[in-house]
Amino acid sequence: MTVDFTEKAKRYQAIDEIIASGEKLKWNEIIIVLKNKYNIKTSKSSFFRDIEDLVKKYNAPIDTDFENNGYFYTDPKYRLPRFYTDENAAKAAKLIKTLMDMVKDNPMYKEAQEFFESLAIESQSLSVQNIRINKKADNDRIIFVGAPSKEIPAETWRIIEQAINENRVIEFMYISNADNKSKYRHVQPWQLIFDDGNWILHGLDILKHSPRRYSLEKIKELKLTKEIFSLPDDYDFRKMTRGSFGCMCDDKYLDYKIHLHGYAARYAQDKVWGDNQTIVEDKKNPGPEGDGIILSFRTNQLICVQRWVWKWADEAWPIAPKELVDDWLAKRNRVNDINL
């Protein structure tokens, strides 16, 4: 069941205001005020849980009066911290929660959820209708989509999480897109990458002595070993490449020049694709609308760039390097040979 962070935060804020008023109301009187003044319905057990959370999580100095058991703050100056101070912050929180729901199947989500809940304290002046953070039909104005992927077994998540936390080597069977049968892998798990709707494990293939990336849904017969490794200083995938084309890369950096026009040119101009990027007018090939450009950059993501250029069809073609040009020409020749 999806947790609505703001409903709990709204109760916390209301209870804080009631206790801070100095009226020293009993628990049943506070519940009545919550319903009549704040339109919040809660039970006796939920109220006591909220009081316990306020004391333990936020160090609220709550006590009860000796004469009538009414609640009050032993420090009259105490007020519950407010994380959301305006409507923009509330909208940002809603956006973050929607993004979190994309990755809700992995164990890190629960930790992020609990942390998010602990921060979800908002101003009573805000309308809860505007800041509700949940996965209901009324939260579909901002969404995130990704490529479809298979469900990853919970046991896979459990083992990988433990391996990363404890720097433990793992072993598994894996079939890559370039292979036709599964192969044994012995890997130091360095990092998890979320790329285009898929979870990727980035780590060191011990047998090949080289960093590799593995799609979690393809990992089979996963086992945790007793081997401990030291995380290298350069383990971060972002230190290996800018990653503008996803999580695939190699060791060879090349300088790219690509002609683009039409929609492809307009799309490419607003983004950074690699190091030393430049964009100049293509006077030799201006394109049908006269908007042709030459996009230049440096990266080590050859395979990804090859696919990226090809997908633009007649709106893009490679100028350099030779590896990119040869691949594009080979693809064109194979398409021309197709008899439909």
Sequence and secondary structure as in RCSB ss.txt:
>XXXX:A:sequence
MTVDFTEKAKRYQAIDEIIASGEKLKWNEIIIVLKNKYNIKTSKSSFFRDIEDLVKKYNAPIDTDFENNGYFYTD
PKYRLPRFYTDENAAKAAKLIKTLMDMVKDNPMYKEAQEFFESLAIESQSLSVQNIRINKKADNDRIIFVGAPSK
EIPAETWRIIEQAINENRVIEFMYISNADNKSKYRHVQPWQLIFDDGNWILHGLDILKHSPRRYSLEKIKELKLT
KEIFSLPDDYDFRKMTRGSFGCMCDDKYLDYKIHLHGYAARYAQDKVWGDNQTIVEDKKNPGPEGDGIILSFRTN
QLICVQRWVWKWADEAWPIAPKELVDDWLAKRNRVNDINL
>XXXX:A:secstr
    HHHHHHHHHHHHHHHHTT    HHHHHHHHHHHH     HHHHHHHHHHHHHHH   EEE TTT  EEESS
TT     SB SHHHHHHHHHHHHHHGGGTTSTHHHHHHHHHHHH  B TTS HHHH  SSSGGG SS        
   HHHHHHHHHHHHHTEEEEEEE  TT SS EEEEEEEEEEEEETTEEEEEEEETTTTEEEEEEGGGEEEEEEE
EEE    TT  GGGT   TT S   S  EEEEEEE THHHHHHTTS  SEEEEEEE SS   TTS  EEEEEEES
 HHHHHHHHHHTGGGEEEEE HHHHHHHHHHHHHHHT   
